[in-house]
Amino acid sequence: MEDCIFCRIAKGEMDADIVYSDDRVVAFRDINPQAPVHVLVVPREHLRSAFDLGEEDGELLARIFKVIRRISEDEGIAGTGVRILTNVERGAGQSVFHLHFHVLGGRPMLWPPG
Ligand code: AMP
């Protein structure tokens, strides 16, 4: 997907504040953070959203959640509360159509907000 910004970040063709990288997953800070810690965890493989995941992606998902836990520990939020979310389609707020998990913390993350 040549025009996909998260593919371009994963390939190193576009700058990002990368906090983690391996052969299947890349994580970088959101440019418009909604919390003191706001990292996006994305598979290198282009998938449009969580609804493109199949049973064959079990290992990828396990890897993604392992990375999310590791980043949460590294960022010092693992014990205080972490929101992990992924938006599917525009009505839910998806604006980049490459699967990504928001990892948010560092402030009270109670739900519903307010
Ligand atoms: P969503 O709205 O769930 O699709 O999330 C997309 C997120 O990507 C938003 O929170 C944006 O702030 C973030 N974003 C967009 N472009 C970039 C970029 N070049 N580097 C880092 N984060 C980005």
Backbone and ligand atoms as CSV (ligand in chain L), in Angstrom:
chain,resi,resn,atom,element,x,y,z
A,1,MET,N,N,0.857,-1.197,0.000
A,1,MET,CA,C,0.000,0.000,0.000
A,1,MET,C,C,0.890,1.244,0.000
A,2,GLU,N,N,1.185,1.756,-1.180
A,2,GLU,CA,C,2.144,2.853,-1.306
A,2,GLU,C,C,1.681,4.130,-0.626
A,3,ASP,N,N,0.363,4.363,-0.611
A,3,ASP,CA,C,-0.141,5.621,-0.060
A,3,ASP,C,C,-0.518,5.496,1.410
A,4,CYS,N,N,-0.177,4.396,2.047
A,4,CYS,CA,C,-0.549,4.194,3.447
A,4,CYS,C,C,0.559,4.744,4.349
A,5,ILE,N,N,0.216,5.720,5.201
A,5,ILE,CA,C,1.277,6.362,5.998
A,5,ILE,C,C,1.885,5.389,7.003
A,6,PHE,N,N,1.096,4.470,7.536
A,6,PHE,CA,C,1.675,3.539,8.516
A,6,PHE,C,C,2.554,2.489,7.830
A,7,CYS,N,N,2.238,2.117,6.591
A,7,CYS,CA,C,3.165,1.272,5.824
A,7,CYS,C,C,4.478,2.017,5.598
A,8,ARG,N,N,4.374,3.297,5.284
A,8,ARG,CA,C,5.591,4.086,5.015
A,8,ARG,C,C,6.444,4.232,6.272
A,9,ILE,N,N,5.785,4.430,7.435
A,9,ILE,CA,C,6.536,4.494,8.695
A,9,ILE,C,C,7.204,3.139,8.965
A,10,ALA,N,N,6.449,2.054,8.765
A,10,ALA,CA,C,6.989,0.714,9.038
A,10,ALA,C,C,8.199,0.412,8.153
A,11,LYS,N,N,8.183,0.962,6.915
A,11,LYS,CA,C,9.304,0.720,5.988
A,11,LYS,C,C,10.453,1.700,6.191
A,12,GLY,N,N,10.290,2.664,7.106
A,12,GLY,CA,C,11.343,3.651,7.340
A,12,GLY,C,C,11.360,4.749,6.301
A,13,GLU,N,N,10.281,4.865,5.511
A,13,GLU,CA,C,10.227,5.898,4.464
A,13,GLU,C,C,9.665,7.213,4.988
A,14,MET,N,N,9.133,7.160,6.204
A,14,MET,CA,C,8.540,8.366,6.793
A,14,MET,C,C,8.966,8.399,8.257
A,15,ASP,N,N,9.294,9.596,8.745
A,15,ASP,CA,C,9.767,9.727,10.129
A,15,ASP,C,C,8.655,9.478,11.129
A,16,ALA,N,N,9.033,8.868,12.239
A,16,ALA,CA,C,8.126,8.707,13.369
A,16,ALA,C,C,9.004,8.514,14.600
A,17,ASP,N,N,8.412,8.760,15.753
A,17,ASP,CA,C,9.144,8.575,17.018
A,17,ASP,C,C,8.935,7.117,17.444
A,18,ILE,N,N,9.780,6.259,16.892
A,18,ILE,CA,C,9.601,4.808,17.078
A,18,ILE,C,C,10.106,4.390,18.461
A,19,VAL,N,N,9.267,3.650,19.184
A,19,VAL,CA,C,9.639,3.185,20.527
A,19,VAL,C,C,9.892,1.680,20.549
A,20,TYR,N,N,9.487,0.973,19.498
A,20,TYR,CA,C,9.692,-0.478,19.453
A,20,TYR,C,C,9.601,-0.927,17.990
A,21,SER,N,N,10.397,-1.925,17.645
A,21,SER,CA,C,10.360,-2.456,16.283
A,21,SER,C,C,10.853,-3.895,16.299
A,22,ASP,N,N,10.150,-4.794,15.605
A,22,ASP,CA,C,10.677,-6.138,15.370
A,22,ASP,C,C,10.262,-6.567,13.967
A,23,ASP,N,N,10.377,-7.837,13.674
A,23,ASP,CA,C,10.134,-8.284,12.295
A,23,ASP,C,C,8.659,-8.196,11.886
A,24,ARG,N,N,7.743,-8.111,12.847
A,24,ARG,CA,C,6.312,-8.104,12.499
A,24,ARG,C,C,5.553,-6.869,12.969
A,25,VAL,N,N,6.143,-6.146,13.945
A,25,VAL,CA,C,5.404,-5.075,14.619
A,25,VAL,C,C,6.279,-3.836,14.764
A,26,VAL,N,N,5.664,-2.662,14.611
A,26,VAL,CA,C,6.337,-1.386,14.865
A,26,VAL,C,C,5.435,-0.565,15.788
A,27,ALA,N,N,6.051,0.176,16.702
A,27,ALA,CA,C,5.282,1.045,17.600
A,27,ALA,C,C,5.932,2.419,17.633
A,28,PHE,N,N,5.093,3.445,17.583
A,28,PHE,CA,C,5.605,4.829,17.554
A,28,PHE,C,C,4.606,5.746,18.260
A,29,ARG,N,N,5.122,6.908,18.688
A,29,ARG,CA,C,4.263,7.846,19.428
A,29,ARG,C,C,3.271,8.521,18.478
A,30,ASP,N,N,2.035,8.663,18.964
A,30,ASP,CA,C,1.007,9.361,18.188
A,30,ASP,C,C,1.390,10.836,18.059
A,31,ILE,N,N,1.215,11.416,16.862
A,31,ILE,CA,C,1.580,12.835,16.676
A,31,ILE,C,C,0.581,13.772,17.349
A,32,ASN,N,N,-0.555,13.272,17.729
A,32,ASN,CA,C,-1.569,14.107,18.385
A,32,ASN,C,C,-2.017,13.398,19.666
A,33,PRO,N,N,-1.104,13.359,20.658
A,33,PRO,CA,C,-1.362,12.496,21.827
A,33,PRO,C,C,-2.565,12.929,22.642
A,34,GLN,N,N,-3.336,11.939,23.072
A,34,GLN,CA,C,-4.532,12.168,23.883
A,34,GLN,C,C,-4.286,11.847,25.355
A,35,ALA,N,N,-3.068,11.506,25.692
A,35,ALA,CA,C,-2.687,11.187,27.072
A,35,ALA,C,C,-1.170,11.349,27.154
A,36,PRO,N,N,-0.616,11.445,28.373
A,36,PRO,CA,C,0.844,11.593,28.500
A,36,PRO,C,C,1.605,10.485,27.763
A,37,VAL,N,N,1.077,9.271,27.793
A,37,VAL,CA,C,1.629,8.193,26.959
A,37,VAL,C,C,0.578,7.839,25.921
A,38,HIS,N,N,0.927,7.949,24.659
A,38,HIS,CA,C,0.008,7.577,23.570
A,38,HIS,C,C,0.854,7.012,22.435
A,39,VAL,N,N,0.881,5.696,22.399
A,39,VAL,CA,C,1.703,4.983,21.413
A,39,VAL,C,C,0.767,4.196,20.497
A,40,LEU,N,N,1.131,4.098,19.227
A,40,LEU,CA,C,0.388,3.281,18.270
A,40,LEU,C,C,1.204,2.031,17.956
A,41,VAL,N,N,0.573,0.883,18.080
A,41,VAL,CA,C,1.239,-0.387,17.788
A,41,VAL,C,C,0.620,-0.934,16.509
A,42,VAL,N,N,1.437,-1.154,15.500
A,42,VAL,CA,C,0.919,-1.546,14.187
A,42,VAL,C,C,1.671,-2.759,13.648
A,43,PRO,N,N,0.945,-3.662,12.977
A,43,PRO,CA,C,1.637,-4.747,12.281
A,43,PRO,C,C,2.319,-4.197,11.036
A,44,ARG,N,N,3.456,-4.764,10.662
A,44,ARG,CA,C,4.098,-4.339,9.402
A,44,ARG,C,C,3.218,-4.683,8.203
A,45,GLU,N,N,2.525,-5.807,8.328
A,45,GLU,CA,C,1.613,-6.235,7.258
A,45,GLU,C,C,0.437,-5.269,7.165
A,46,HIS,N,N,0.041,-4.927,5.942
A,46,HIS,CA,C,-1.088,-4.005,5.796
A,46,HIS,C,C,-2.408,-4.745,5.949
A,47,LEU,N,N,-3.107,-4.429,7.028
A,47,LEU,CA,C,-4.475,-4.907,7.249
A,47,LEU,C,C,-5.303,-3.655,7.484
A,48,ARG,N,N,-6.498,-3.600,6.891
A,48,ARG,CA,C,-7.290,-2.370,6.980
A,48,ARG,C,C,-7.730,-2.070,8.416
A,49,SER,N,N,-8.187,-3.073,9.109
A,49,SER,CA,C,-8.681,-2.863,10.477
A,49,SER,C,C,-8.723,-4.207,11.189
A,50,ALA,N,N,-9.206,-4.185,12.430
A,50,ALA,CA,C,-9.323,-5.425,13.205
A,50,ALA,C,C,-10.241,-6.427,12.506
A,51,PHE,N,N,-11.125,-5.936,11.652
A,51,PHE,CA,C,-12.039,-6.852,10.961
A,51,PHE,C,C,-11.369,-7.592,9.809
A,52,ASP,N,N,-10.109,-7.252,9.517
A,52,ASP,CA,C,-9.347,-8.009,8.515
A,52,ASP,C,C,-8.546,-9.138,9.143
A,53,LEU,N,N,-8.607,-9.264,10.466
A,53,LEU,CA,C,-7.872,-10.332,11.145
A,53,LEU,C,C,-8.620,-11.654,11.012
A,54,GLY,N,N,-7.869,-12.720,10.799
A,54,GLY,CA,C,-8.459,-14.050,10.736
A,54,GLY,C,C,-7.794,-14.963,11.750
A,55,GLU,N,N,-8.262,-16.206,11.765
A,55,GLU,CA,C,-7.686,-17.159,12.724
A,55,GLU,C,C,-6.196,-17.346,12.483
A,56,GLU,N,N,-5.768,-17.175,11.234
A,56,GLU,CA,C,-4.353,-17.344,10.911
A,56,GLU,C,C,-3.481,-16.239,11.527
A,57,ASP,N,N,-4.122,-15.205,12.058
A,57,ASP,CA,C,-3.376,-14.085,12.637
A,57,ASP,C,C,-3.213,-14.203,14.151
A,58,GLY,N,N,-3.499,-15.385,14.682
A,58,GLY,CA,C,-3.385,-15.570,16.135
A,58,GLY,C,C,-2.005,-15.231,16.674
A,59,GLU,N,N,-0.964,-15.682,15.981
A,59,GLU,CA,C,0.399,-15.411,16.470
A,59,GLU,C,C,0.718,-13.929,16.389
A,60,LEU,N,N,0.247,-13.297,15.317
A,60,LEU,CA,C,0.474,-11.848,15.181
A,60,LEU,C,C,-0.196,-11.094,16.323
A,61,LEU,N,N,-1.429,-11.464,16.638
A,61,LEU,CA,C,-2.145,-10.788,17.723
A,61,LEU,C,C,-1.454,-11.011,19.062
A,62,ALA,N,N,-0.995,-12.236,19.281
A,62,ALA,CA,C,-0.276,-12.515,20.535
A,62,ALA,C,C,0.978,-11.642,20.617
A,63,ARG,N,N,1.675,-11.511,19.500
A,63,ARG,CA,C,2.880,-10.660,19.452
A,63,ARG,C,C,2.506,-9.209,19.761
A,64,ILE,N,N,1.432,-8.725,19.131
A,64,ILE,CA,C,1.021,-7.333,19.333
A,64,ILE,C,C,0.746,-7.085,20.825
A,65,PHE,N,N,0.037,-7.994,21.473
A,65,PHE,CA,C,-0.294,-7.760,22.879
A,65,PHE,C,C,0.922,-7.918,23.794
A,66,LYS,N,N,1.861,-8.758,23.396
A,66,LYS,CA,C,3.115,-8.850,24.155
A,66,LYS,C,C,3.875,-7.516,24.050
A,67,VAL,N,N,3.894,-6.957,22.842
A,67,VAL,CA,C,4.575,-5.669,22.630
A,67,VAL,C,C,3.866,-4.569,23.424
A,68,ILE,N,N,2.543,-4.594,23.412
A,68,ILE,CA,C,1.791,-3.579,24.163
A,68,ILE,C,C,2.157,-3.645,25.651
A,69,ARG,N,N,2.238,-4.845,26.185
A,69,ARG,CA,C,2.597,-4.974,27.610
A,69,ARG,C,C,4.020,-4.461,27.842
A,70,ARG,N,N,4.936,-4.821,26.969
A,70,ARG,CA,C,6.318,-4.387,27.135
A,70,ARG,C,C,6.438,-2.856,27.074
A,71,ILE,N,N,5.758,-2.253,26.113
A,71,ILE,CA,C,5.795,-0.787,26.007
A,71,ILE,C,C,5.184,-0.164,27.269
A,72,SER,N,N,4.085,-0.727,27.740
A,72,SER,CA,C,3.437,-0.196,28.953
A,72,SER,C,C,4.401,-0.255,30.131
A,73,GLU,N,N,5.148,-1.347,30.224
A,73,GLU,CA,C,6.143,-1.462,31.305
A,73,GLU,C,C,7.253,-0.437,31.110
A,74,ASP,N,N,7.767,-0.330,29.891
A,74,ASP,CA,C,8.861,0.608,29.610
A,74,ASP,C,C,8.437,2.055,29.877
A,75,GLU,N,N,7.180,2.367,29.599
A,75,GLU,CA,C,6.684,3.738,29.758
A,75,GLU,C,C,6.215,4.013,31.190
A,76,GLY,N,N,6.233,2.978,32.036
A,76,GLY,CA,C,5.885,3.158,33.446
A,76,GLY,C,C,4.396,3.263,33.721
A,77,ILE,N,N,3.563,2.721,32.822
A,77,ILE,CA,C,2.114,2.831,33.010
A,77,ILE,C,C,1.442,1.473,33.228
A,78,ALA,N,N,2.239,0.408,33.190
A,78,ALA,CA,C,1.635,-0.934,33.245
A,78,ALA,C,C,0.821,-1.128,34.526
A,79,GLY,N,N,1.299,-0.536,35.629
A,79,GLY,CA,C,0.630,-0.750,36.911
A,79,GLY,C,C,-0.442,0.273,37.234
A,80,THR,N,N,-0.475,1.379,36.494
A,80,THR,CA,C,-1.401,2.456,36.856
A,80,THR,C,C,-2.661,2.477,35.997
A,81,GLY,N,N,-2.633,1.812,34.861
A,81,GLY,CA,C,-3.840,1.755,34.027
A,81,GLY,C,C,-3.536,2.088,32.582
A,82,VAL,N,N,-3.929,1.188,31.704
A,82,VAL,CA,C,-3.643,1.337,30.277
A,82,VAL,C,C,-4.938,1.116,29.499
A,83,ARG,N,N,-5.240,2.032,28.602
A,83,ARG,CA,C,-6.357,1.784,27.672
A,83,ARG,C,C,-5.780,1.346,26.338
A,84,ILE,N,N,-6.279,0.209,25.835
A,84,ILE,CA,C,-5.855,-0.328,24.544
A,84,ILE,C,C,-7.098,-0.276,23.661
A,85,LEU,N,N,-7.004,0.470,22.556
A,85,LEU,CA,C,-8.212,0.552,21.729
A,85,LEU,C,C,-7.865,0.564,20.250
A,86,THR,N,N,-8.807,0.067,19.491
A,86,THR,CA,C,-8.657,0.094,18.040
A,86,THR,C,C,-9.998,0.480,17.437
A,87,ASN,N,N,-9.977,1.467,16.551
A,87,ASN,CA,C,-11.203,1.935,15.904
A,87,ASN,C,C,-11.400,1.196,14.590
A,88,VAL,N,N,-12.646,0.852,14.301
A,88,VAL,CA,C,-12.985,0.171,13.044
A,88,VAL,C,C,-13.975,1.045,12.271
A,89,GLU,N,N,-13.478,1.582,11.156
A,89,GLU,CA,C,-14.249,2.424,10.229
A,89,GLU,C,C,-14.529,3.840,10.787
A,90,ARG,N,N,-14.892,4.701,9.861
A,90,ARG,CA,C,-14.968,6.141,10.156
A,90,ARG,C,C,-15.912,6.481,11.297
A,91,GLY,N,N,-17.037,5.770,11.361
A,91,GLY,CA,C,-18.033,6.078,12.388
A,91,GLY,C,C,-17.518,5.884,13.802
A,92,ALA,N,N,-16.464,5.090,13.934
A,92,ALA,CA,C,-15.849,4.871,15.248
A,92,ALA,C,C,-14.615,5.744,15.438
A,93,GLY,N,N,-14.266,6.523,14.399
A,93,GLY,CA,C,-13.113,7.414,14.510
A,93,GLY,C,C,-11.879,6.929,13.785
A,94,GLN,N,N,-11.979,5.817,13.041
A,94,GLN,CA,C,-10.779,5.385,12.308
A,94,GLN,C,C,-10.469,6.386,11.205
A,95,SER,N,N,-9.232,6.893,11.217
A,95,SER,CA,C,-8.824,7.861,10.197
A,95,SER,C,C,-7.639,7.358,9.388
A,96,VAL,N,N,-6.914,6.385,9.916
A,96,VAL,CA,C,-5.820,5.755,9.170
A,96,VAL,C,C,-6.206,4.292,8.984
A,97,PHE,N,N,-6.294,3.882,7.728
A,97,PHE,CA,C,-6.869,2.567,7.432
A,97,PHE,C,C,-5.784,1.508,7.283
A,98,HIS,N,N,-4.992,1.434,8.346
A,98,HIS,CA,C,-3.983,0.383,8.564
A,98,HIS,C,C,-4.128,0.024,10.032
A,99,LEU,N,N,-4.442,-1.234,10.297
A,99,LEU,CA,C,-4.706,-1.671,11.672
A,99,LEU,C,C,-3.694,-1.099,12.662
A,100,HIS,N,N,-4.200,-0.520,13.736
A,100,HIS,CA,C,-3.317,-0.012,14.796
A,100,HIS,C,C,-4.055,-0.058,16.117
A,101,PHE,N,N,-3.275,-0.263,17.161
A,101,PHE,CA,C,-3.807,-0.281,18.517
A,101,PHE,C,C,-3.259,0.942,19.239
A,102,HIS,N,N,-4.174,1.764,19.759
A,102,HIS,CA,C,-3.765,2.894,20.592
A,102,HIS,C,C,-3.442,2.356,21.989
A,103,VAL,N,N,-2.330,2.795,22.547
A,103,VAL,CA,C,-1.945,2.435,23.914
A,103,VAL,C,C,-1.841,3.751,24.681
A,104,LEU,N,N,-2.774,3.943,25.615
A,104,LEU,CA,C,-2.905,5.238,26.297
A,104,LEU,C,C,-2.769,5.064,27.803
A,105,GLY,N,N,-2.068,5.998,28.428
A,105,GLY,CA,C,-1.949,5.951,29.880
A,105,GLY,C,C,-1.206,7.169,30.400
A,106,GLY,N,N,-0.989,7.173,31.713
A,106,GLY,CA,C,-0.286,8.291,32.334
A,106,GLY,C,C,-1.216,9.328,32.906
A,107,ARG,N,N,-2.514,9.114,32.759
A,107,ARG,CA,C,-3.533,9.934,33.415
A,107,ARG,C,C,-4.699,8.997,33.716
A,108,PRO,N,N,-5.652,9.422,34.559
A,108,PRO,CA,C,-6.791,8.532,34.812
A,108,PRO,C,C,-7.474,8.165,33.488
A,109,MET,N,N,-7.665,6.863,33.293
A,109,MET,CA,C,-8.215,6.374,32.020
A,109,MET,C,C,-9.568,5.711,32.275
A,110,LEU,N,N,-10.371,6.324,33.133
A,110,LEU,CA,C,-11.650,5.706,33.476
A,110,LEU,C,C,-12.623,5.789,32.307
A,111,TRP,N,N,-13.519,4.848,32.256
A,111,TRP,CA,C,-14.503,4.797,31.162
A,111,TRP,C,C,-15.886,4.612,31.777
A,112,PRO,N,N,-16.921,5.387,31.377
A,112,PRO,CA,C,-16.862,6.408,30.346
A,112,PRO,C,C,-16.106,7.648,30.815
A,113,PRO,N,N,-15.530,8.413,29.821
A,113,PRO,CA,C,-14.733,9.589,30.165
A,113,PRO,C,C,-15.593,10.648,30.855
A,114,GLY,N,N,-14.923,11.520,31.592
A,114,GLY,CA,C,-15.591,12.629,32.263
A,114,GLY,C,C,-16.217,12.160,33.530
L,1,AMP,P1,P,-7.464,6.436,14.254
L,1,AMP,O1,O,-8.187,7.755,14.261
L,1,AMP,O2,O,-7.937,5.442,15.265
L,1,AMP,O3,O,-7.380,5.871,12.856
L,1,AMP,O4,O,-5.984,6.772,14.720
L,1,AMP,C1,C,-5.043,7.328,13.864
L,1,AMP,C2,C,-4.029,8.008,14.728
L,1,AMP,O5,O,-2.865,8.176,13.970
L,1,AMP,C3,C,-4.451,9.379,15.236
L,1,AMP,O6,O,-4.462,9.375,16.662
L,1,AMP,C4,C,-3.398,10.315,14.647
L,1,AMP,O7,O,-3.039,11.349,15.537
L,1,AMP,C5,C,-2.255,9.372,14.383
L,1,AMP,N1,N,-1.344,9.740,13.315
L,1,AMP,C6,C,-1.665,10.144,12.070
L,1,AMP,N2,N,-0.553,10.347,11.347
L,1,AMP,C7,C,0.495,10.047,12.150
L,1,AMP,C8,C,1.906,10.059,11.987
L,1,AMP,N3,N,2.490,10.426,10.811
L,1,AMP,N4,N,2.689,9.706,13.031
L,1,AMP,C9,C,2.132,9.361,14.206
L,1,AMP,N5,N,0.798,9.313,14.428
L,1,AMP,C10,C,-0.009,9.661,13.412
